[in-house]
């Protein structure tokens, strides 16, 4: 059997293969509530054979949404529909994960298909927050610089979101610390110019993330995995580097984190990112080999052969697929055939297997 279709055990959770559906925002909610769109979107990927399905960035408070269409988990009323989705995923042989997120200074935006610009006034507008009062784009609103008390409140929001995630039945939490959103804004010296214990040195800039991890671990079962998605590099001089990522990985590994989902970019609009097939895989490889933590590779991975090679070369432990899973919810079924593996299909679809 190929490595792509070999199982992987993370604490009490065994993934049936190494294919993960990456969190991908659908911008299809009202007031943070999941809908039938999310049931079909995520459920079809479970039917399609992926081992782990991580729900899109789910806001830990209302102001943490990228857009007014984002998913949320900041109130108990959100749980009911999420539980329906989670149950369906589990009934169809996959594991349900959730990405807990706060958009920081990149919040209060229009839907992408309506231009995606930040909304400065009106019903769909809210004040953005950040470690420092530095907007992402010059024409964006100036974010409110968080006070220490407000930082503490946000740590508590992540903790409470984890409680709700557990009630909904999720088995994996991914903390979103990438792509220029709030936690990433604390990590990067480009966006964090604080002079207190949350800014300046590397140790200070990672403090917010470490506090979130510790808070979540007080309510999340010790045998359930926790991942962190990071921007492994800001792709710009003076920013966060792969060396920083390796150092962070060593620290969080010792604090019980199970995997680093190694993405990149998003902190600066000026970054020049050389996107191409597998362009971020070397980050996953460096973090894995230098820190010893498990990693997930992500970024323009589109074929079974490419995914298998990454695993064979020990560059990563899991393969995170985004756009390819949007194009083909049944990618794992097709990938198994391409690699000569005979895997179980949903009984309703077996007639199409051969």
SETIKE-411289 format. One record per residue: x, y, z of N, C-alpha, C in turn; residue in one letter. Coordinates in steps of 0.2 Angstrom, whole numbers, plus 5000, padded with zeros to 4 digits. Each point is the difference from the previous one (the first is absolute). Layout:
// SETIKE-411289
> npx;npy;npz;capx;capy;capz;cpx;cpy;cpz;aa
> X;Y;Z;X;Y;Z;X;Y;Z;A
...
This chain:
// SETIKE-411289
> npx;npy;npz;capx;capy;capz;cpx;cpy;cpz;aa
> 5004;4994;5000;4996;5006;5000;5004;5006;5000;X
> 4998;5005;4997;5004;5007;5000;5000;5003;5007;X
> 5004;5005;5001;5000;5003;5006;4994;5005;5000;X
> 4998;5002;4995;4994;5005;5000;4994;4997;5003;X
> 5000;4993;4999;4994;4996;5002;5002;4996;5006;X
> 5005;5002;5004;5002;4996;5006;4997;5004;5006;X
> 4998;4997;5005;4997;5004;5006;5005;5004;5004;X
> 4998;5004;5004;5004;5004;5004;4996;5001;5007;X
> 5003;4999;5005;4997;5000;5007;5003;5007;5003;X
> 4995;5004;5002;5002;5006;5004;4996;5000;5007;X
> 5004;4998;5005;4997;4999;5006;4994;4995;5000;X
> 4994;5001;5001;4995;4995;5000;4996;5000;4993;X
> 5002;5004;4996;4997;5000;4993;5005;4997;4995;X
> 4997;4995;4996;5003;4997;4995;4997;5002;4993;X
> 5004;5003;4996;4998;5002;4993;5001;4995;4995;X
> 4995;4998;4996;5000;4994;4996;5005;5001;4994;X
> 5002;5006;4999;5005;5002;4995;5003;5007;5001;X
> 5004;5002;4996;5004;5006;5001;4997;5007;4997;X
> 4994;4999;4997;4996;5006;4997;4996;5004;5004;X
> 5001;5006;5001;4997;5005;5004;4997;5005;4995;X
> 4993;5001;5001;4997;5006;4997;5001;5006;5004;X
> 5004;5005;4997;5002;5006;5003;4994;5004;5001;X
> 5000;5004;5006;4995;5005;5001;5000;5005;4994;X
> 4994;5001;4998;4998;5005;4994;4994;5004;5001;X
> 5001;5006;5001;4994;5004;5002;4995;5000;4994;X
> 4993;4999;5002;4995;5000;4995;4996;5007;5000;X
> 5001;5004;5005;4996;5006;5001;4993;5000;4998;X
> 4997;4995;5004;4993;4998;4998;4995;5000;5006;X
> 5002;5004;5005;4996;5000;5007;4997;5006;5001;X
> 4995;5000;5004;4997;5006;5003;5001;5000;5008;X
> 5003;5005;5003;5001;5000;5007;5004;4994;5002;X
> 5004;4997;4996;5005;4995;5002;4997;4993;5000;X
> 4993;4999;4998;4997;4994;5000;5002;4995;4994;X
> 5002;4994;5001;5000;4996;4994;4994;4998;4997;X
> 5000;4998;4993;4994;4999;4997;5001;4993;4996;X
> 4995;4998;4996;5000;4994;4996;5006;5000;4995;X
> 5002;5006;4998;5006;5001;4996;5006;4996;5003;X
> 5001;5002;5006;5005;4997;5004;5000;4993;5001;X
> 4994;4997;5001;4998;4993;5001;5002;4997;4993;X
> 4998;5002;4994;5002;4997;4994;5007;5001;4998;X
> 5003;5006;5001;5007;5001;4998;5004;4996;5004;X
> 5000;4999;5007;5004;4996;5004;4998;4993;5000;X
> 4994;4999;4999;4998;4993;5000;5002;4996;4994;X
> 5000;5004;4994;5002;4996;4994;5007;4999;5000;X
> 5004;5003;5004;5007;4999;5000;5001;4994;5005;X
> 4996;4999;5005;5000;4993;5003;4998;4994;4996;X
> 4995;5001;4996;4998;4995;4996;5006;4998;4995;X
> 5003;5006;4998;5006;4999;4995;5006;4997;5002;X
> 5000;4998;5007;5006;4996;5002;5006;5004;5004;X
> 4999;5006;5001;5005;5003;5004;5000;4998;5007;X
> 5006;5000;5003;5000;4997;5007;4998;5005;5005;X
> 5002;5006;4999;4999;5006;5005;4997;5006;4996;X
> 4995;5002;5003;4997;5006;4997;5000;5006;5005;X
> 5004;5005;4998;5000;5006;5005;4996;5005;4998;X
> 4995;5002;5004;4995;5005;4998;5003;5007;4999;X
> 4998;5004;4996;5003;5006;4998;5001;5005;5007;X
> 5004;5005;4999;5001;5004;5005;4993;5002;5004;X
> 5000;4999;5006;4994;5001;5004;5001;5005;5005;X
> 4996;5005;5000;5002;5006;5005;4998;4999;5007;X
> 5005;5001;5004;4999;4999;5008;4996;5006;5003;X
> 4999;5006;4996;4995;5005;5002;4998;5003;4993;X
> 4995;5004;5001;4997;5003;4994;5005;5005;4996;X
> 5004;5004;5004;5005;5004;4997;5006;4997;4997;X
> 5000;4993;5001;5005;4996;4997;4999;4997;4993;X
> 4994;5002;4997;4999;4998;4994;5003;5004;4994;X
> 5003;4996;4995;5002;5004;4994;4995;5004;4997;X
> 4994;4997;4999;4994;5003;4997;4994;4998;5004;X
> 4995;5004;4999;4993;4998;5003;4997;4994;4998;X
> 5003;4996;4995;4998;4994;4998;5004;4994;5003;X
> 5005;5001;5005;5004;4995;5003;4996;4996;5005;X
> 5003;4994;5001;4997;4995;5005;5002;5003;5007;X
> 4996;4998;5005;5002;5002;5007;4999;4995;5005;X
> 5003;5000;5005;4999;4996;5006;5000;5004;5006;X
> 4998;5006;5000;5000;5004;5006;4994;5000;5005;X
> 4995;4996;4998;4994;4999;5004;4998;4993;5000;X
> 4996;4998;5005;4998;4993;5000;4995;4998;4995;X
> 4996;5005;4997;4995;4999;4995;5004;4997;4994;X
> 5006;5001;4999;5004;4998;4994;5001;4993;5000;X
> 4999;4997;5006;5002;4993;5000;4996;4995;4996;X
> 4993;5001;5001;4996;4995;4997;5001;4998;4993;X
> 5000;5005;4995;5002;4998;4993;5007;4997;4999;X
> 5004;5003;5004;5007;4997;4999;5000;4993;5002;X
> 4997;4998;5005;5000;4993;5003;4997;4996;4994;X
> 4994;5002;4997;4998;4996;4994;5005;4999;4995;X
> 5004;5005;4998;5005;4999;4995;5006;4995;5003;X
> 5002;5001;5006;5005;4996;5003;4998;4992;5000;X
> 4993;4999;5002;4998;4994;5000;5000;4996;4993;X
> 4998;5004;4995;5000;4997;4993;5007;4999;4998;X
> 5005;5004;5002;5007;4999;4998;5002;4993;5003;X
> 4999;4999;5006;5002;4994;5004;4996;4994;4998;X
> 4994;5001;4998;4996;4994;4997;5003;4998;4994;X
> 5004;5004;4996;5002;4998;4994;5008;4999;5000;X
> 5002;4998;5005;5007;4998;5001;5006;5005;5000;X
> 4998;5006;5001;5005;5005;5000;5000;5003;5008;X
> 5005;5004;5001;5001;5003;5007;4999;5007;4999;X
> 4995;5003;5004;4999;5007;4999;5004;5005;5005;X
> 5003;5005;4997;5004;5005;5003;4998;5007;4999;X
> 5002;5004;5004;4997;5007;5000;5006;5005;5001;X
> 5000;5005;4995;5006;5005;5001;4997;5006;5004;X
> 5003;5001;5006;4997;5006;5004;5005;5006;4998;X
> 4996;5006;4999;5003;5006;4996;4998;5006;5003;X
> 5004;5005;4999;4998;5007;5001;5004;5004;4994;X
> 4996;5004;4997;5003;5003;4994;5004;5007;5001;X
> 5000;5002;5006;5004;5006;5002;4999;5006;4996;X
> 5005;5003;4997;4999;5006;4996;4997;4999;4993;X
> 5000;4993;4998;4997;4999;4994;4993;4998;5000;X
> 4997;5002;5005;4992;4999;5001;4996;5005;4997;X
> 4994;4999;5001;4995;5005;4997;5000;5001;4993;X
> 5000;4995;4996;5001;5001;4993;4994;4997;4996;X
> 4999;5003;4994;4995;4997;4996;5001;4993;4997;X
> 4995;4997;4998;5001;4993;4997;5005;5000;4994;X
> 5004;4995;4999;5005;5000;4995;4997;5002;4993;X
> 4994;4997;4999;4997;5001;4993;4997;5006;4999;X
> 5000;5004;5005;4997;5007;5000;5006;5005;5001;X
> 5006;4998;4999;5006;5004;5000;5005;4999;5006;X
> 4997;4998;5005;5004;4998;5006;5003;5006;5004;X
> 4999;5006;4998;5003;5006;5004;4997;5001;5007;X
> 5004;5003;5004;4998;5001;5007;4994;5005;5000;X
> 4995;4998;5004;4994;5004;5001;5001;5005;5005;X
> 5000;5007;4999;5001;5005;5004;4995;5003;5004;X
> 4994;4999;4998;4994;5002;5003;4994;4996;4998;X
> 4994;5001;5004;4994;4996;4999;4999;4994;5004;X
> 4995;4997;4999;4998;4994;5004;5005;4994;5000;X
> 5003;4999;4994;5005;4995;5000;5007;5002;5002;X
> 5001;5006;5003;5006;5002;5002;5001;4999;5008;X
> 5007;4999;5002;5001;5000;5007;5008;5002;5000;X
> 5001;5002;5006;5007;5002;5001;5005;4994;5001;X
> 5005;5001;4996;5005;4994;5000;5005;5001;5006;X
> 5004;4995;5002;5004;5000;5005;5007;4997;4998;X
> 5005;5002;5003;5007;4997;4999;5005;5001;5005;X
> 5006;4997;5000;5004;5002;5005;5003;5007;5000;X
> 5000;5003;4994;5002;5007;4999;4996;5003;4995;X
> 4999;5007;5001;4995;5004;4995;5003;5001;4993;X
> 5001;4994;4997;5003;5000;4993;4996;4997;4995;X
> 4997;5003;4996;4995;4997;4995;5004;4995;4995;X
> 4996;4995;4997;5003;4996;4995;5001;5004;4994;X
> 4995;5003;4997;5001;5004;4994;4999;5008;5003;X
> 5004;5004;4996;5000;5007;5003;4993;5003;5000;X
> 4995;4998;4996;4993;5002;5000;4996;4997;5005;X
> 5002;4995;5003;4996;4996;5005;4999;5005;5006;X
> 4995;4998;5005;5000;5004;5006;5006;4998;5004;X
> 5001;5004;5005;5006;4999;5005;4997;4996;5005;X
> 5003;4994;5001;4997;4995;5005;5001;5003;5007;X
> 4996;4998;5005;5001;5002;5007;5005;4995;5003;X
> 5005;5003;5003;5006;4997;5003;4997;4997;5006;X
> 5000;4993;5001;4997;4996;5006;5004;5002;5006;X
> 4996;5001;5005;5003;5001;5007;5001;4993;5003;X
> 5004;5000;5005;5001;4993;5003;4994;4997;5003;X
> 4995;5004;5002;4994;4997;5003;4996;4997;4994;X
> 5000;5003;4994;4997;4998;4994;5003;4994;4997;X
> 5007;4999;5001;5004;4994;4998;4997;4994;5004;X
> 5000;5001;5006;4997;4995;5005;4993;4998;4998;X
> 4996;5005;4998;4993;4998;4998;5000;4995;4994;X
> 5005;5002;4995;5000;4996;4994;5003;4993;5001;X
> 5005;4999;5005;5002;4994;5002;4994;4996;5002;X
> 4996;5003;5004;4994;4997;5003;4995;4998;4995;X
> 4999;5004;4994;4996;4999;4995;5002;4993;4996;X
> 5007;4999;4999;5002;4994;4997;4999;4994;5005;X
> 5000;5001;5006;4999;4995;5005;4992;4998;4999;X
> 4996;5005;5001;4993;4998;4999;4998;4997;4994;X
> 5003;5002;4994;4999;4997;4994;5002;4993;5000;X
> 5005;4998;5003;5002;4993;5001;4995;4996;5003;X
> 4997;5003;5006;4995;4996;5003;4994;4999;4996;X
> 4998;5005;4996;4995;4999;4995;5001;4995;4995;X
> 5007;5000;4997;5002;4995;4995;4999;4993;5003;X
> 5002;4999;5006;5000;4993;5003;4993;4998;5001;X
> 4995;5005;5002;4993;4998;5000;4997;4998;4993;X
> 5003;5003;4995;4997;4999;4993;5003;4993;4998;X
> 5005;4998;5003;5003;4993;4998;5007;5000;4996;X
> 5003;5006;4999;5006;5000;4996;5005;4996;5004;X
> 5005;4997;4996;5005;4996;5003;5007;5003;4999;X
> 5001;5005;4996;5006;5004;4999;4999;5007;5000;X
> 5004;5004;5004;5000;5007;4999;5006;5003;4997;X
> 4999;5004;4995;5006;5004;4997;4999;5007;5002;X
> 5005;5003;5003;5001;5007;5002;5003;5004;4994;X
> 4996;5005;4997;5002;5003;4994;5005;5006;5002;X
> 5006;4999;4999;5005;5005;5002;5004;5002;4993;X
> 4996;5000;4995;5003;5001;4993;4997;5006;4996;X
> 5002;5001;4994;4997;5004;4995;4998;5007;5002;X
> 5004;5003;5005;4999;5007;5002;4994;5001;5004;X
> 4997;4995;5003;4995;5001;5005;5003;5001;5007;X
> 4995;5001;5005;5002;5003;5006;5007;4996;5003;X
> 5000;4994;5001;5005;4997;5004;5007;5001;4996;X
> 4999;4999;4993;5006;5002;4996;5002;5007;5000;X
> 4996;5004;5001;5001;5008;5001;5005;5001;5007;X
> 4998;4995;5005;5005;5001;5006;5006;4997;4998;X
> 5001;4994;4996;5006;4997;4999;5005;5004;4996;X
> 4997;5003;4995;5005;5004;4995;5002;5007;5003;X
> 5006;5001;4999;5003;5007;5002;4997;5005;4996;X
> 4998;4998;4994;4997;5005;4995;4994;5004;5002;X
> 4996;4996;5004;4993;5002;5002;5000;5001;5008;X
> 5005;4998;5003;5000;5000;5008;5006;5005;5002;X
> 4998;5006;5002;5005;5005;5002;4998;5002;5007;X
> 4998;4995;5004;4998;5002;5007;5007;5000;5004;X
> 4999;5004;5006;5006;5000;5004;4999;4997;5007;X
> 4994;4996;5001;4999;4997;5006;5002;4993;4999;X
> 4998;4995;5004;5002;4993;5000;4997;4996;4995;X
> 4996;5003;4995;4997;4997;4994;5004;5002;4994;X
> 5005;5004;5001;5003;5003;4994;5008;5000;5001;X
> 5003;5001;4994;5008;5001;5000;5003;4993;4999;X
> 5002;4997;5005;5004;4994;4999;4996;4994;4997;X
> 5003;4995;4998;4997;4994;4997;4995;4997;5006;X
> 5003;4999;5006;4997;4997;5006;4993;5004;5001;X
> 5001;5007;5000;4994;5004;5001;4994;4999;4995;X
> 5003;5000;4993;4995;5000;4995;4996;4993;4999;X
> 5003;4995;5003;4997;4993;5000;4995;5000;5006;X
> 5000;5004;5005;4997;4999;5006;4992;4999;4999;X
> 4997;5004;4996;4993;5000;4999;4998;4993;4997;X
> 5004;4997;4996;4999;4994;4997;5000;4994;5006;X
> 5006;5001;5004;5001;4995;5005;4994;5001;5005;X
> 4998;5006;5002;4994;5000;5004;4994;4997;4998;X
> 4999;5001;4993;4994;4996;4997;5000;4993;5001;X
> 5006;4997;4998;5001;4993;5001;4999;4998;5007;X
> 5003;5003;5005;4999;4998;5007;4993;5000;5002;X
> 4996;5005;4997;4993;5001;5002;4996;4995;4997;X
> 5001;4998;4994;4996;4995;4996;5002;4993;5004;X
> 5006;4999;5002;5002;4993;5003;4996;4999;5007;X
> 4998;5006;5003;4996;4999;5006;4993;4997;4999;X
> 4998;5000;4994;4993;4998;4998;4999;4994;4995;X
> 5006;5000;4996;5000;4995;4995;5003;4993;5002;X
> 4997;4995;4998;5003;4993;5003;5007;4999;4998;X
> 5004;4998;5005;5007;4999;4998;5001;4995;4995;X
> 4995;4995;4998;5001;4995;4995;4998;5003;4993;X
> 4997;5006;5000;4998;5003;4993;5006;5004;4998;X
> 5001;4999;4993;5006;5004;4997;4998;5008;5000;X
> 5006;5004;5000;4999;5007;4999;5006;5001;4994;X
> 4998;5004;4995;5004;5002;4995;5001;5007;5000;X
> 5005;5003;4997;5001;5007;4999;5002;5001;4993;X
> 4996;5005;4997;5002;5002;4993;5004;5006;5001;X
> 5006;5000;4997;5004;5006;5000;5002;5003;4993;X
> 5001;5006;5000;5004;5003;4994;5007;4998;5001;X
> 5003;4995;4997;5007;4999;5001;5005;5005;4998;X
> 4998;5004;4996;5004;5006;4998;4995;5006;4998;X
> 5002;5006;5001;4997;5006;4998;5001;5001;4993;X
> 5006;4997;4997;5002;5002;4993;5002;5007;4999;X
> 5003;5003;5006;5002;5007;4999;5005;5002;5005;X
> 5005;5003;4998;5005;5002;5005;4998;5003;5006;X
> 5003;4998;5006;4998;5003;5006;4994;4997;5003;X
> 4997;4995;4997;4994;4996;5002;5002;4994;5004;X
> 4995;4996;5001;5000;4993;5003;5004;4996;4995;X
> 5004;4995;5002;5004;4996;4996;4999;4993;5002;X
> 5003;4995;4995;4999;4993;5001;5004;4998;5007;X
> 5006;5004;5001;5003;4999;5006;4996;5001;5006;X
> 4996;5005;5000;4995;5002;5006;4995;4994;5000;X
> 4998;4997;4994;4995;4995;5000;5003;4994;5004;X
> 5006;4998;4998;5003;4994;5003;5000;5001;5008;X
> 5003;5006;5002;5000;5001;5007;4993;5000;5003;X
> 4995;5003;4997;4993;4999;5003;4998;4993;5000;X
> 5002;4996;4995;4997;4993;5000;5004;4996;5006;X
> 5006;5002;5001;5003;4996;5006;4997;5002;5006;X
> 4998;5006;5001;4996;5002;5006;4994;4997;5001;X
> 4995;5000;4995;4994;4998;5000;4999;4992;5000;X
> 5005;4997;4997;5001;4992;5001;5000;4998;5007;X
> 5004;5004;5004;5001;4998;5007;4994;5002;5004;X
> 4996;5004;4997;4994;5002;5004;4994;4995;4997;X
> 5001;4995;4997;4995;4995;4998;4996;5001;4993;X
> 5003;5005;4996;4997;5001;4994;5002;4994;4995;X
> 4995;4998;4996;5001;4994;4996;5003;5001;4993;X
> 4998;5005;4997;5002;5001;4993;5000;5008;4998;X
> 5005;5002;4996;5000;5006;4997;4998;5000;4993;X
> 4995;5003;4998;4997;5001;4994;5004;5006;4996;X
> 5005;4998;4996;5005;5005;4998;4998;5004;4994;X
> 4996;5005;5001;4998;5005;4994;5005;5006;5000;X
> 4999;5005;4997;5004;5006;5000;4996;5006;4997;X
> 5004;5006;5002;4997;5006;4997;4994;5003;5003;X
> 4998;5006;4998;4993;5003;5002;5001;5006;5005;X
> 5006;5001;5002;5001;5006;5005;5001;5006;4996;X
> 5003;5000;4994;5002;5006;4996;4997;5000;4993;X
> 4997;5005;4998;4998;5000;4993;5006;5001;4995;X
> 5006;5002;5003;5006;5001;4996;5004;4994;4999;X
> 4998;4994;5003;5004;4994;4999;4999;4998;4993;X
> 5006;4997;4998;5001;4997;4994;5000;4992;5001;X
> 4994;4997;4998;5000;4993;5002;5000;4996;4993;X
> 5006;4995;5000;5001;4997;4994;4995;4993;4999;X
> 4994;5002;5000;4995;4994;5000;5001;4995;4994;X
> 5000;4994;5001;5000;4995;4995;4999;4993;5003;X
> 5000;4995;4996;4999;4993;5003;5004;4999;5006;X
> 4997;4998;5006;5004;4998;5006;5005;5006;5003;X
> 4998;5006;4998;5005;5006;5002;5001;5000;5008;X
> 4996;4997;5004;5000;5001;5007;5003;4994;5003;X
> 5001;4995;4996;5002;4993;5003;5006;5000;5004;X
> 5005;5004;4997;5007;5001;5004;4999;5002;5007;X
> 4995;5004;5001;4999;5003;5007;4998;4994;5005;X
> 4995;4996;4997;4998;4994;5004;5006;4996;5001;X
> 5004;4999;4995;5006;4995;5001;5005;5003;5005;X
> 5001;5007;5000;5005;5002;5004;4998;5000;5008;X
> 4993;5002;5001;4997;5000;5006;5000;4992;5003;X
> 4998;4996;4996;5000;4993;5002;5007;4997;5002;X
> 5005;5001;4996;5007;4997;5001;5004;5004;5005;X
> 4998;5006;5001;5004;5004;5005;4997;5000;5007;X
> 4994;4999;5000;4997;5001;5007;4997;4993;5002;X
> 4999;4995;4996;4997;4994;5001;4993;4999;5001;X
> 4996;5006;4999;4993;5000;5000;4997;4997;4994;X
> 4994;4997;5000;4997;4999;4994;4998;5006;4996;X
> 5000;4999;4993;4998;5006;4996;4995;4998;4995;X
> 4996;5005;4998;4996;4999;4994;5002;5005;4994;X
> 5000;4997;4994;5002;5004;4994;4994;5002;4997;X
> 5001;5007;4998;4994;5003;4996;5002;5005;4995;X
> 4997;5001;4995;5001;5005;4995;5001;4997;4993;X
> 4995;5000;4996;5000;4998;4993;5003;4992;4999;X
> 4997;4996;5004;5001;4993;5000;4994;4997;4996;X
> 5001;4997;4994;4994;4999;4996;5000;4993;4997;X
> 5005;4996;5001;5000;4993;4998;5001;4995;5005;X
> 4998;4994;4999;5002;4994;5005;5007;4999;5000;X
> 5003;5000;4994;5007;4999;5000;5005;5005;5003;X
> 4998;5007;5000;5003;5005;5003;4999;4999;5008;X
> 4994;4999;5002;4999;4999;5007;5004;4994;5003;X
> 5000;4994;4996;5004;4994;5002;5007;5002;5000;X
> 5003;5003;4996;5007;5002;5000;5002;5004;5006;X
> 4996;5005;5002;5001;5004;5006;5001;4995;5006;X
> 4995;4995;5001;5000;4996;5005;5006;4995;5000;X
> 5002;4998;4994;5005;4995;4999;5007;5003;5002;X
> 5001;5007;4998;5006;5003;5002;5000;5003;5007;X
> 4995;4998;5004;4999;5002;5007;5000;5008;5001;X
> 4997;5003;4995;5000;5008;5001;4994;5002;5004;X
> 4995;4996;5001;4994;5001;5004;4997;4994;5002;X
> 4995;5000;5005;4996;4994;5002;4993;5000;4997;X
> 4998;5006;4999;4993;5000;4997;5000;5005;4994;X
> 4995;4999;4996;4999;5004;4994;4994;5004;5000;X
> 5000;5006;5000;4995;5005;5001;4998;5002;4993;X
> 4994;4999;4998;4997;5001;4993;4995;5006;5001;X
> 5000;5005;4996;4995;5005;5000;4997;5001;4993;X
> 5003;5003;4995;4996;5001;4994;4999;4994;4996;X
> 5004;4995;5001;4999;4994;4997;4994;4996;5002;X
> 4999;5001;5007;4994;4997;5003;4994;5004;4998;X
> 5000;5006;4998;4995;5004;4998;4998;4998;4993;X
> 5005;4998;4996;4999;4998;4993;4997;4993;5000;X
> 5003;4996;5005;4998;4993;4999;4999;4997;5008;X
> 4994;5000;5002;4999;4997;5007;5002;4993;5001;X
> 5000;4997;4994;5002;4992;5000;5007;4999;4998;X
> 5004;5005;5001;5007;4999;4999;5003;4994;5003;X
> 4999;4999;5007;5003;4994;5003;4998;4993;4996;X
> 4994;5000;4998;4998;4994;4996;5004;4999;4994;X
> 5001;5005;4996;5003;5000;4994;5008;4999;5001;X
> 5002;5003;5006;5008;5000;5001;5001;4993;5002;X
> 4996;4996;5003;5001;4993;5002;5001;4996;4994;X
> 4996;5001;4995;5000;4996;4994;5006;5002;4996;X
> 5002;5006;5000;5007;5002;4997;5006;4997;5003;X
> 4999;4999;5006;5006;4997;5004;5000;4992;5000;X
> 4994;4997;4998;5000;4993;5000;4997;4997;5007;X
> 4997;5005;5004;4998;4998;5006;4992;4998;5000;X
> 4998;4995;5003;4993;4998;5000;4997;5002;5007;X
> 4997;5005;5000;4997;5003;5006;4992;4999;5000;X
> 4997;5001;5006;4993;4999;5001;4996;5006;4997;X
> 4995;4999;4996;4996;5005;4997;4994;5000;5004;X
> 4996;5006;5000;4993;5000;5003;4996;4994;4997;X
> 4996;4997;5004;4997;4994;4996;4995;5003;4995;X
> 4997;5006;5001;4996;5002;4995;5003;5002;4993;X
> 5007;5000;5000;5004;5002;4994;5004;4994;4997;X
> 4999;4994;5003;5005;4995;4998;4999;4998;4993;X
> 4994;5000;4998;4998;4998;4993;5004;5004;4995;X
> 5003;5006;5002;5004;5004;4995;5008;4999;5001;X
> 5002;4996;5005;5007;4999;5002;5004;4997;4994;X
> 4998;4995;4997;5004;4997;4994;4998;5003;4994;X
